[in-house]
């Protein structure tokens, strides 16, 4: 298959005056980007040929087999979304065709009502499909999924319920912030202003109850559904209830940056910048800016055995910081930090060689350390947000091929 690198497709939405002139991808400073795009092109094509729609690659098990994501798996929308981003980054129409096949295989997710994760599942797949193609074939599933997500909003609590687990009352996790984008988009697309209102109320309630004085975040807050009172603050992911689980901090940064983009509410921008400062200035952030799985792991900087890195958190942080850099006057500090992350992720230490890593892009992510699940493994959402960050980087830098 002939390799193409038509990055004009990604230069659509983001501009930043800091970067004045377009650059060519043969610029010596962008050789890392060209190499990365070549790896992406190869790996995504091979992955699409290897896996079957409806059974999407999620991670790699300790025995080397691939863990697949079925139709009810919260991560199942990321692989189709990665194919869509791969198409934008390479211009390869084969990837677009594969992306369509893998996306349409998720149609029944429109009927899922028991989780907030329909945002990840549908907006990352169907949402990108519609954004790129404009094909209305993707709208019915998006409309149904958004209605089901909105139905989980409780105005008394002021949040969207995350899980329906029997041992919790009304749990809300920081991850929920990511799925608000689906509601903001749907409010506009389907003329449902109540969706956007619910998203904003959720974000404001989360500022009040999820964050500590240093702007680190709890993973979970459990509420009384009838009164809205807080029952418990804790974690299902971090070292302790009071620790700063790395991907959770990334979710918050991304979520509030996105909320500000959709509402222009200065409270959301202020929150995003506070979270960014917490992350960027954290004393336990490694030199390569790829965080360990929890910032509060004991001896986190001394041993990889105790503190494996989480490339998925780094990818989300990079994508969020690039978005944030376009929304503030002094955005260069955020863009520069994100560029450092992307260069680290694109190095041999984290980026797979063509044909390796079961055709995933990134190595060294952590899913759920406390449950001994997906530790130091590729993850589909690490790849997704890495690709999104690369697309945003190309747009900001005005890369031309």
N, C-alpha and C positions, 0 to 999 in steps of 0.2 A: 504494500500500500504506500502510495506517495505521501510523504510527510509535508504538511503545510503549517505555516505559523501566521495565520492572518489575525493579528491582534486588533485590527480595526474593529472587530466585532465587540470588543470589550470597552471601547472608548465612547460610552454612551451617556452615563449619568453623572459622573463625579468630576468636578473640576477643582483645582486648587492653584491660586495665583503664585504660591511659593515656587512651583515648578513652571518656569516660563516657557521653555522651548521643548518641542517634541524631540525624542531621542530615538536612534535606530538600535535594533537589538544586536547589531554587531559592535556597538560601543563596548570597549573593554570592561567598563563598569557593569555591564549587563550580561556578561558571558554566563554568570551563574543562572540568570533568568532563562536564557536560551537553553542551557543544558537541562534545567528543570522542566521546561516545556516539552523537550524531547522525551524525557522519562515519563511524563504525564501521558503523552500521546501513545507511547508503547504500552504502558501498564493498563490504561483504561481500555484500550482496544482488546488486549488479551483477556482482561477481566470480563468484558462483555461477551467474549466468545466462550469463556469457561463456565460462567454461572448462568442460571436460568431465571427468567423473570418470575417474580413472586417468591424466590428463594435467594435473597440478596446477600452478598458477602458482608459479614459484620465484624469478625475478628478471627484470630488464629488461636486454636486451642494449644495447650502445652504439648500435646502429642504431635503437633504439626498439622492436624486437620483444620479445615476452615469451619468456623461457626457461622451458620447461615441465619438470616433474619426472615422469619415468616411474616404473614400479613398482620399479625397482632403484635409484632415486636416494635418497640418504640423507635428503633433505629432504622426501620425498613425503608424510609424515604430518602436516606442519605446517599445510597449508591446511585439511584436514578438522578438525584440532584448533582452528584459528582460528574456523571456523564454529560449533563447539560452544561455544567461549567467547563468541562473538558472540551466540549464543542466550541464554546466561546473562546477558549484560550488557544485553540488550534485551527479552527475553521474546518475540521474534518466532518463532513456530512454523515459519514458512517457512524460517528459517535452520536449525532443527533437522531439518527434512525434507531440506534440501540436505546438511547435515552427514552424515546417515545414508547418503545416496547416495554421497557422496565417500568415506566411510569404507569401506563394503562393497566398493567397487571395488578396495580394496587387499588383498583376501583372500589372494591368492597369496603375499604377503610372508611368510606363516607358514612357507613352505618355504625361505626364504633362510638359509643357514648360514655364509656367508663374511664376515660383518661384525658388529661390535658394534652397528652403527647400527639394528638391528631395534628397539632401544629407542625411538629417535626415531621410527622409521617406524610402529610398532604402538602403543606406549603413548600417544603424543600423539594418535593418531586413535582406535583401538579402546578404549584405556584411558579417555579422556574420554567416549567414547560410553557405555561401561558405567557409569562413575561417575555420569553424569547421568541415564541412562534406567533402569538396572538390568536391561536386556534381555539375557537370556542368549545371544542370537544372536551376541554379540560375544566370548563366552568361548573357543570352540574356537581361533580364530586367536590369541588372547592366550596360550593354553596352549601351543600349538605354538611360537610365537615365543620364549616364555620358555625353553622346553626347549632350543632352538637357541642362545640366548644363554648359558645356563648351560654348555652343552657346550664353550664356548670358554674355560672356566676351567681354568687349569693350576695345581694345588696346589703344584708345585715352585717355580714362579715366584711364585705368590701373587697372580696377576692374571688378568683376562680379556683375551684377545688382541684387539687392535683390528682390524688389517688382515691380509690374507693376501698382501701384496705380496712378490714373489719376491726383491726386492733387500734386504729386511729380515729379520732372524732371528725375533724375537718382539716386534713393536712394540706399545707401549701409549701412548696419547695421553691428555692430561688430559681431553679430551672424554668419555672413557669414564665419568667420574664421573656424568655426567648419566643414563646408562642403568642405573645401579644401582637407581634408583627402581623400574624395571620388575621387577627381581628381588625387591626387598623386598615389593612389592605381590603378586607372583605367589607368593611363599613363603607368604603368608597366605591368599590366595584359593584356591590349589591344594594347600595342605597339603604344601609342599615346603620344609622348614626349611633344607635344604642350599643353596637359592638365596640365602637371606638370609646364611648363613654365608659363601658365596663373595663376596657383595657387600661384607661387612664386611672380609674379608681383603684384598680388592682395595683398599679405601679405606685400610687401614692400610699396605699396601705402598706405595701412592702417596704417603702422607705421608712415608715414609722416603726415597723415591727421586726424587720429582718436584720437591720444594720446596727452595728455597735458604734461606739464613739470614734473609733479609728477607721470607720467605713469598711471594715471587714463584715462579712455576712454569715449569719447562721444558714445552715442548709435547709432546715425545716421549722416551720411554726405550725403547731396544731391548735385549732380554734374550737370554741363551742359554736356550733352552727346556728343555734337559736339566739344567742346573745352577742356573738362576735368577740367574746372575751378570750384571751390567750390562755390555753391550758398548759402548753409546754413548748419550749424552744430547744431544739436538738439537732441531731444529724443522723443520717443513714449512710453517710459517705466519709466524713472527716475523721481525724484521729480522735477528737473528743467533741462534745457538744459545743464547746467554745472555740474550737480551732478554725483556721481559715483554709478550708478545702479549696484547692487551687482552681479546679474547673468551676466551682461555685462562684468564686470571685470573678472568673471570666464571664460566666453567664450574666452576672449583675452588670458588669461593665458594658457588655454588648447590649443588654436589654435597655438600659437607660439611655445609651447613645441612640438607639433605634427609636425609643419613645420620644426623645427630643426632636428627632428628625421628622416624626409624624405629627407632633403637636406644637412645637416651639415653646413648650412650657419650660421656663428657665429653671424650675426645680429639678427637672430631669437632667438638664445639662450640668447643673451644679453637682448632682449626685454622680453622674458619669465621670466628671473630672476628679472628684474626691476618690472614687474607686480606682481610677487610673493612677492617681498619686500613690495610693496604698500599694498597688501592684508594682509600679515602676521603681519605687523607692524602698521596697522591702529588703531588709538586710539579709534575708535568706534566698534572694533571687540569685541563681547561679550566673556566672559571667556570660554564658551563651544565651541567657534570657529564656531558657526553657525550664519552667518551674518544676520542682518536685511535686508529687501528687497532693501534698498538703504542706502549707507554709510552716506549720507548727510541728512537723515531725522532729523528734529529738535527734540531734546530731545530723540534721538534714544535709549540711554541707560537708560532712566527713566521709560518708559512705553511700555508695549507690545501692548497697544491699538493703539498708534501712529506708532509703528514700529514692525509689525509682522515679525517673522523670515522667512528666505527662505532656507529650507532644500535642495531645488534643486540647489541653488548656492553653498552651502556647498559640495554637492556630486560632482559637476563638479570640484570644487577646489581640493578636495581630490584626485580625479582620476588624475587630471593634475599634482599635486605635486608628486604623486607616480611615474608618468612617468618621470617627471623632475629629480627626485632623482636618476634615473638610468643613466642619461646623463651627470652628473657633478661629479667632484672629491669629493666635500663636500655635497653629496646628503643626508646625514643622517638628516640634519636639515629639509629638505623638507619631507622626509619619516616620521619623528617623528611628524611633524605638521599634516600631513595627517592622521596618526594613531590616533591622538587626535580627529580629526573630525569624523573619523569612529566610535570611541568609543562613542562619543556623539550621533551620529545618531543611533547607535545600543542600546542606552539606552531606558528606558521606556518613556522618554520624547518625543522621536521622532519615535521609531520603534513600529509599531502596534503589538498588541497581536494577536495570531492566531485566525482567524475567524472574526476579526474586520476590520474597515477601508475599507469596501467594497473590501477586499482582496488586497488593495494596501499595500506596505511595509512601506513607510514613511508618517508621518503626518507633517503638518506645513510648507507648501510651499506657494509661492506667484506667480501667473501667471502674471497678469497685474493689479497692484494696482490702477493706475490712471483711469482705466475703470471699477473699482469695479468688476473685473473678477478673479475668482479663488484665493481668498484671504484666507489664513490659511486653506489650503486643501491639500490632496494628489495630486501628479502630476505624470503622467507616465514617464516623463523624469527625475524626481528626483529619481525614482526607478531605471531607466536604468543606470544612472551614478553612483548611489550608488552600484549597482551590479558590474559594471565595476571596480570601485575602490576596492571593496572587492576581485575581481579576481586578480587585480594587486598586492594587498597587500599579498595575498596568495602566489603569484609567488615570490615576493621579499623575503618574510619570509621563503620560501621553506617549507610551511606547509605540513606535511605528516599525513595521517590518518591510 
